[in-house]
Each structure stands twice: as C-alpha cells, then as structure tokens.
Amino acid sequence: MDAFKIGDRVIYPNQGLGVIEDVQDQAYDGEQFRIYCLRIKANNTLVMVPAASAEEMGIRRLINERTVKQIFDYLRKGAIEVSMNWKGRYKEHINLMKSGTIFDMVSVLKSLHYLSLIKPLSFREKKMMEKAKELIIAEIAAASSLTTPQIERKITLTLASCFKDVKPGLES
C-alpha cells in the first residue's frame, strides 16, 4: 500500500471518513515506528494508527467517481443471497462491516434492506443497516459532487427499484 500523507482522506472501517492530520516517527523500545494521526470526521476523534498496521486494519483511500457508479449498478441489480439463519447472517455481516471495503458495506445494506422487506429486522440488524447506509452515504458524498440528501434519496430509490417485485412476508 502507498504511504499516506498529511491531508489524505481515508476510510477507517466501521468509523467512516477520516483525514490524515499528521505523520510522526516515534521510538518505542529502541525501534522507530511511523504513526498516522487520523481525525475521524463523524465524531472528531483522533486515532493514532501504526503505518505498518494500516492495511491490515482495513484503512484505505477514498473511492472515486467510477466506483460510485459501480455501487449504484450493484444496488440496481437484484441478485442477492440472504441466509435466514439469524446468528450466521449477523456474524457474516459483522465481518463484512469490519473489512472496510465499500462493496462489503453495500452488500450488507442491500441484503438487510431486502430482508427488511420480507420480515422485521432485529434491533441489531436495524442498527447495522443504518450504520452501513450512513458510512456509504458519507463516503459517496466525499467522493462525488452529490449532496448527502441526494445520495440518500438515490440509494433509497435504487433499492426500492431493485426490490419492487418483493412481496412483504412471502419469502422465508
């Protein structure tokens, strides 16, 4: 992975958009370590991340306009597999959210949205769906010329169009 520099906008898994505020070299136990000082935009938290661990932690660069188009193409297409086993599904979704990739988060949003159409979601799944949507909207807003309300509306309409033929409560 390319090294980050001050001012780079990055995504921190499950936290969202951040900005590299500083890059420091710190000594610990006789060894030098490069540290990224990352400000999370959503809650103004400063996180210090060892550069050597950044990729493993899922910290990545912001998506581009081409990826935004791919996200909406994926949301538009109907194919989705959702496990009806709550425990297995929840664990899978947690792991996808932790991965930090935008398409994993989009997959979680899409599958939970679909599931919400056919049965009530648990409290945890509702919260996860809201979090996935919030993170996706924030990243698209930072990467595109669309406003947050425009993105939210576009996601809502795209998902509604994708699942327009789903009948509530009929699938199991």
Backbone bond lengths (Angstrom), bond angles and torsions (degrees), N, CA, C in turn:
res aa  C-N    CA-C-N  psi(-1)  N-CA   C-N-CA  omega(-1)  CA-C   N-CA-C  phi
1 M - - - 1.456 - - 1.522 108.31 -
2 D 1.324 114.76 141.47 1.459 119.45 175.44 1.516 109.10 -66.42
3 A 1.317 115.32 147.38 1.460 119.61 177.30 1.525 109.16 -70.30
4 F 1.316 115.28 146.43 1.459 120.22 175.57 1.522 108.19 -85.88
5 K 1.323 114.31 156.00 1.460 119.06 176.31 1.525 108.97 -129.86
6 I 1.305 115.63 165.79 1.466 121.03 -178.98 1.527 109.28 -55.69
7 G 1.332 114.92 132.57 1.459 121.22 179.78 1.517 114.31 96.33
8 D 1.330 117.68 -15.05 1.464 119.99 178.62 1.520 110.21 -64.04
9 R 1.327 115.54 136.15 1.463 121.10 173.34 1.524 107.29 -92.13
10 V 1.321 115.54 129.85 1.460 121.15 -176.86 1.527 109.60 -134.44
11 I 1.316 114.40 166.40 1.461 121.10 175.98 1.517 108.44 -111.12
12 Y 1.318 115.75 127.85 1.460 123.09 176.10 1.536 105.65 -105.59
13 P 1.343 117.49 119.93 1.471 120.00 -174.96 1.532 113.53 -50.91
14 N 1.316 114.10 135.84 1.465 124.14 178.40 1.526 113.87 65.34
15 Q 1.335 118.13 -0.28 1.461 121.20 178.20 1.521 111.18 -116.10
16 G 1.326 117.13 -32.57 1.450 121.40 176.22 1.509 113.95 103.65
17 L 1.314 113.64 -150.98 1.455 122.33 -173.61 1.523 111.76 -69.77
18 G 1.319 114.80 136.36 1.455 121.37 175.91 1.516 110.08 -141.15
19 V 1.310 115.58 166.55 1.462 121.81 178.39 1.527 107.96 -127.18
20 I 1.317 115.68 134.41 1.457 120.11 175.51 1.530 107.20 -73.51
21 E 1.337 116.37 112.39 1.457 121.18 -178.53 1.518 112.59 -90.18
22 D 1.330 115.63 -28.72 1.460 119.36 -177.64 1.518 108.63 -157.94
23 V 1.319 115.15 152.66 1.457 122.03 172.98 1.524 105.16 -125.94
24 Q 1.328 115.98 120.07 1.462 120.65 -175.40 1.521 110.57 -121.00
25 D 1.310 115.06 150.02 1.459 120.77 169.52 1.517 106.25 -105.95
26 Q 1.327 115.93 120.80 1.461 120.50 -177.95 1.522 109.54 -123.03
27 A 1.321 114.60 144.56 1.458 120.36 177.29 1.523 109.11 -95.95
28 Y 1.317 115.11 137.70 1.457 120.80 175.64 1.515 107.45 -146.26
29 D 1.304 115.63 123.91 1.461 122.14 178.10 1.534 111.78 52.92
30 G 1.324 115.13 40.68 1.457 121.34 176.52 1.521 115.07 80.59
31 E 1.325 117.93 1.77 1.466 121.03 178.87 1.521 109.96 -115.23
32 Q 1.340 116.57 150.39 1.465 122.88 177.19 1.530 109.17 -94.20
33 F 1.301 115.76 136.59 1.462 121.75 177.55 1.522 109.53 -130.51
34 R 1.303 116.39 138.76 1.459 121.61 172.90 1.520 107.31 -88.85
35 I 1.333 116.34 131.70 1.468 123.37 -177.25 1.523 108.97 -123.38
36 Y 1.338 115.62 131.98 1.461 120.94 172.66 1.525 108.21 -94.75
37 C 1.319 116.77 128.96 1.462 122.11 172.91 1.523 105.98 -97.81
38 L 1.309 115.46 109.63 1.455 123.39 -170.40 1.528 110.06 -113.94
39 R 1.336 117.14 121.81 1.471 122.49 178.56 1.527 108.09 -95.84
40 I 1.324 116.36 118.14 1.466 122.03 177.33 1.526 107.71 -79.65
41 K 1.319 116.34 122.41 1.461 121.08 -175.13 1.528 113.57 -66.99
42 A 1.312 117.82 -38.38 1.462 121.33 -174.23 1.521 113.26 -61.51
43 N 1.346 117.23 -34.91 1.459 118.89 -175.89 1.530 113.29 -132.73
44 N 1.331 116.42 9.48 1.465 123.35 176.57 1.534 113.27 61.20
45 T 1.319 116.79 25.61 1.461 121.98 179.46 1.525 110.08 -81.87
46 L 1.326 116.01 140.45 1.458 121.16 174.30 1.524 108.19 -99.28
47 V 1.326 116.03 124.26 1.449 122.27 -179.45 1.521 107.86 -118.34
48 M 1.323 116.13 133.57 1.460 120.30 177.12 1.525 107.88 -104.61
49 V 1.326 115.32 121.43 1.456 121.65 -173.53 1.528 109.51 -122.11
50 P 1.325 117.46 125.72 1.464 118.93 174.07 1.530 109.57 -63.02
51 A 1.314 117.35 129.61 1.465 121.71 -178.12 1.526 111.14 -56.39
52 A 1.316 117.05 -37.65 1.462 120.85 -178.88 1.528 112.30 -65.12
53 S 1.322 118.02 -20.74 1.468 121.91 -178.38 1.524 113.18 -102.98
54 A 1.313 117.86 -5.42 1.465 120.97 -173.06 1.525 112.58 -57.72
55 E 1.318 117.05 -47.11 1.469 119.51 -178.39 1.527 110.72 -66.24
56 E 1.310 116.69 -44.06 1.464 121.67 179.07 1.534 111.14 -59.80
57 M 1.320 116.35 -34.68 1.469 121.20 179.58 1.528 111.93 -77.62
58 G 1.336 117.27 -9.24 1.460 121.17 178.52 1.511 114.16 90.18
59 I 1.318 117.45 9.50 1.466 119.65 178.03 1.517 107.61 -70.03
60 R 1.319 115.36 130.65 1.464 120.23 -174.96 1.519 110.91 -145.20
61 R 1.311 114.36 167.75 1.462 120.46 177.28 1.528 109.97 -73.10
62 L 1.294 115.25 158.95 1.459 123.68 177.21 1.532 110.04 -64.01
63 I 1.320 116.71 148.11 1.463 121.06 176.79 1.531 110.04 -68.52
64 N 1.342 115.87 168.64 1.469 120.74 177.06 1.534 109.93 -113.86
65 E 1.329 116.42 178.51 1.476 121.72 -176.98 1.533 111.95 -60.23
66 R 1.338 117.19 -36.64 1.467 120.37 179.41 1.533 110.04 -62.54
67 T 1.320 116.79 -40.09 1.458 120.97 179.36 1.530 110.72 -68.22
68 V 1.324 117.14 -35.20 1.474 120.69 176.05 1.529 109.31 -58.55
69 K 1.331 116.64 -45.00 1.466 120.78 178.28 1.526 110.34 -61.59
70 Q 1.336 117.53 -42.36 1.463 121.37 179.46 1.528 111.57 -63.37
71 I 1.319 117.01 -36.05 1.467 121.30 178.21 1.528 109.94 -61.20
72 F 1.337 115.92 -48.65 1.464 118.79 -179.07 1.523 111.70 -68.75
73 D 1.330 118.03 -31.76 1.468 120.52 174.33 1.527 109.86 -63.20
74 Y 1.333 117.43 -43.64 1.465 122.03 179.05 1.535 110.84 -64.11
75 L 1.323 116.51 -43.88 1.470 119.80 179.10 1.528 111.10 -64.06
76 R 1.303 117.19 -31.72 1.467 122.87 -176.33 1.528 111.33 -72.52
77 K 1.315 117.38 -34.19 1.468 121.32 -176.58 1.528 109.24 -80.04
78 G 1.336 116.09 139.01 1.457 121.35 -169.99 1.506 118.74 -80.28
79 A 1.327 119.00 -19.60 1.464 119.83 -173.01 1.526 111.85 -63.58
80 I 1.321 114.87 121.46 1.468 120.15 178.53 1.527 107.82 -152.57
81 E 1.312 115.47 139.21 1.459 120.68 174.95 1.516 108.02 -114.11
82 V 1.324 115.80 127.48 1.458 120.57 -179.23 1.523 108.10 -128.97
83 S 1.309 115.83 124.72 1.459 120.58 175.99 1.525 108.77 -73.23
84 M 1.301 115.94 138.96 1.461 119.48 178.24 1.531 111.12 -88.63
85 N 1.336 116.81 -6.58 1.462 121.81 176.11 1.530 107.79 -79.80
86 W 1.330 116.97 108.11 1.467 121.86 -173.30 1.524 112.10 -56.29
87 K 1.323 117.01 -48.79 1.461 121.13 -174.69 1.526 111.48 -62.36
88 G 1.319 117.16 -46.82 1.464 120.94 179.55 1.514 111.93 -65.94
89 R 1.315 115.75 -41.68 1.471 121.54 -179.94 1.524 110.31 -63.68
90 Y 1.327 116.46 -44.89 1.462 120.51 -178.52 1.526 110.65 -63.11
91 K 1.325 116.77 -43.65 1.471 120.89 179.01 1.532 110.40 -62.16
92 E 1.319 116.66 -43.96 1.468 120.76 178.41 1.528 110.52 -61.01
93 H 1.322 116.54 -43.87 1.462 120.43 -179.98 1.531 111.81 -65.58
94 I 1.314 117.34 -39.39 1.476 120.88 176.41 1.531 109.78 -58.51
95 N 1.340 116.06 -46.97 1.463 120.05 -179.80 1.524 111.84 -63.70
96 L 1.317 117.32 -38.17 1.464 120.51 177.56 1.526 110.65 -64.95
97 M 1.319 117.18 -41.32 1.472 120.74 179.39 1.531 110.68 -65.23
98 K 1.325 116.87 -38.27 1.464 121.27 -179.65 1.523 112.64 -69.32
99 S 1.341 116.61 -25.37 1.466 119.96 -176.82 1.529 111.30 -61.97
100 G 1.325 115.60 -32.24 1.453 119.97 178.26 1.513 115.01 85.64
101 T 1.336 118.50 -8.85 1.465 117.73 179.81 1.522 109.74 -76.31
102 I 1.303 115.29 143.80 1.465 120.28 -177.08 1.528 110.76 -63.14
103 F 1.325 117.55 -38.74 1.456 118.85 -177.36 1.531 112.26 -71.47
104 D 1.322 117.99 -28.04 1.466 119.77 173.53 1.529 109.95 -66.67
105 M 1.337 116.39 -42.33 1.471 119.56 178.63 1.528 110.76 -66.15
106 V 1.325 116.95 -39.04 1.470 121.22 178.51 1.530 109.43 -64.54
107 S 1.327 116.68 -38.93 1.458 120.82 177.45 1.527 111.37 -61.86
108 V 1.325 116.81 -42.60 1.470 121.52 177.33 1.529 110.00 -62.10
109 L 1.323 116.53 -47.65 1.469 120.19 179.53 1.528 110.88 -58.86
110 K 1.310 115.67 -47.36 1.464 119.77 -176.66 1.527 111.69 -64.45
111 S 1.337 116.89 -45.26 1.464 118.30 -178.06 1.528 111.80 -68.73
112 L 1.342 117.38 -38.57 1.469 118.96 178.18 1.532 111.69 -70.24
113 H 1.314 116.70 -34.72 1.472 119.02 176.15 1.534 109.38 -62.85
114 Y 1.323 115.60 -47.47 1.471 120.00 178.04 1.531 110.39 -56.70
115 L 1.329 115.35 -49.22 1.453 120.18 -178.83 1.529 111.37 -59.63
116 S 1.342 116.35 -38.47 1.472 120.11 -179.72 1.522 112.19 -64.43
117 L 1.323 116.46 -22.25 1.463 120.07 178.39 1.522 112.42 -77.43
118 I 1.327 116.58 -25.73 1.468 118.74 -175.78 1.519 113.81 -105.25
119 K 1.357 116.39 -15.81 1.468 119.34 177.91 1.527 108.66 -162.96
120 P 1.312 116.88 157.62 1.470 119.07 178.20 1.531 110.66 -66.12
121 L 1.326 115.78 138.38 1.463 120.76 176.10 1.521 109.88 -82.79
122 S 1.328 115.31 151.61 1.461 119.67 173.26 1.526 108.13 -68.76
123 F 1.311 116.56 165.14 1.464 121.13 178.03 1.525 110.72 -55.98
124 R 1.335 116.69 -45.87 1.471 121.40 -178.55 1.526 111.38 -62.10
125 E 1.320 115.80 -42.03 1.464 118.51 -179.54 1.530 111.58 -69.18
126 K 1.326 117.16 -36.90 1.473 119.44 175.35 1.524 110.14 -60.05
127 K 1.335 116.02 -45.05 1.474 120.42 179.62 1.531 110.76 -63.15
128 M 1.327 116.41 -41.11 1.459 120.13 179.54 1.528 111.02 -64.86
129 M 1.333 116.86 -40.89 1.457 120.54 178.74 1.528 110.17 -63.47
130 E 1.328 116.77 -42.97 1.465 120.82 177.76 1.527 111.20 -62.27
131 K 1.333 116.69 -42.76 1.467 121.36 179.98 1.523 111.24 -64.70
132 A 1.327 117.00 -44.57 1.465 120.86 178.65 1.530 110.01 -60.15
133 K 1.320 116.05 -45.19 1.465 120.33 -179.48 1.529 110.60 -63.60
134 E 1.311 116.77 -43.93 1.465 122.10 179.08 1.536 111.33 -59.83
135 L 1.325 117.16 -45.71 1.463 121.37 -179.45 1.528 111.50 -66.62
136 I 1.316 116.48 -41.24 1.469 121.12 179.36 1.523 110.28 -64.83
137 I 1.321 117.08 -46.58 1.464 121.28 179.93 1.522 110.41 -60.62
138 A 1.321 117.24 -44.94 1.470 120.81 -178.90 1.526 111.29 -61.59
139 E 1.329 116.35 -42.13 1.468 118.42 -178.84 1.523 111.71 -70.37
140 I 1.317 117.34 -42.11 1.469 119.66 178.52 1.529 109.86 -63.40
141 A 1.331 116.87 -40.15 1.471 120.38 178.97 1.531 110.85 -61.00
142 A 1.321 116.85 -39.44 1.464 120.66 -179.85 1.524 111.99 -73.10
143 A 1.340 116.92 -25.00 1.460 120.89 -174.56 1.523 114.02 -100.32
144 S 1.331 117.15 -7.31 1.465 119.07 -175.02 1.528 110.60 -132.42
145 S 1.309 114.19 -179.68 1.465 119.52 179.90 1.530 111.61 -93.19
146 L 1.333 116.91 2.39 1.461 120.81 -179.94 1.524 111.15 -81.29
147 T 1.325 115.92 151.31 1.463 120.73 176.06 1.527 109.07 -85.61
148 T 1.314 116.61 163.49 1.461 121.71 179.33 1.539 111.47 -56.51
149 P 1.336 119.97 -47.77 1.470 118.61 178.64 1.540 113.02 -62.89
150 Q 1.334 116.91 -35.33 1.466 119.80 178.16 1.529 110.61 -64.86
151 I 1.309 116.17 -41.89 1.466 120.65 -179.42 1.523 110.22 -66.46
152 E 1.324 116.75 -45.71 1.461 120.16 179.77 1.524 110.74 -59.26
153 R 1.306 116.00 -44.06 1.466 120.49 179.06 1.536 110.90 -63.82
154 K 1.321 116.36 -43.06 1.467 120.61 -179.20 1.530 110.66 -64.23
155 I 1.328 117.49 -41.56 1.466 120.73 177.58 1.526 110.33 -63.23
156 T 1.331 116.57 -46.23 1.465 121.24 179.94 1.523 111.03 -59.59
157 L 1.331 117.01 -46.93 1.466 120.92 -179.44 1.525 111.84 -66.71
158 T 1.325 116.74 -38.86 1.469 120.86 -179.76 1.523 110.23 -65.22
159 L 1.330 117.43 -45.03 1.466 120.35 178.32 1.535 111.09 -65.31
160 A 1.316 116.82 -39.97 1.473 120.30 178.86 1.528 109.92 -62.65
161 S 1.305 117.22 -41.54 1.456 121.63 179.10 1.528 111.11 -66.57
162 C 1.315 116.54 -41.74 1.467 122.00 -179.48 1.530 110.87 -60.14
163 F 1.312 116.33 -41.69 1.460 121.12 -173.69 1.531 112.56 -108.97
164 K 1.321 117.17 27.14 1.466 121.01 -175.98 1.528 113.34 -61.61
165 D 1.327 117.39 -24.85 1.464 120.52 -177.76 1.536 113.24 -94.21
166 V 1.319 117.35 -0.44 1.468 120.43 -179.50 1.538 108.81 -75.78
167 K 1.300 114.52 128.29 1.462 120.21 179.12 1.525 108.91 -97.50
168 P 1.310 118.32 125.18 1.472 121.28 -178.27 1.518 112.53 -55.84
169 G 1.331 114.63 132.82 1.451 121.25 172.58 1.521 116.14 73.14
170 L 1.327 118.43 4.90 1.463 119.68 -176.45 1.514 113.82 -92.88
171 E 1.337 116.96 -18.40 1.461 118.57 -177.37 1.522 109.35 -102.59
172 S 1.322 115.81 156.52 1.467 118.49 178.62 1.490 111.33 -137.95
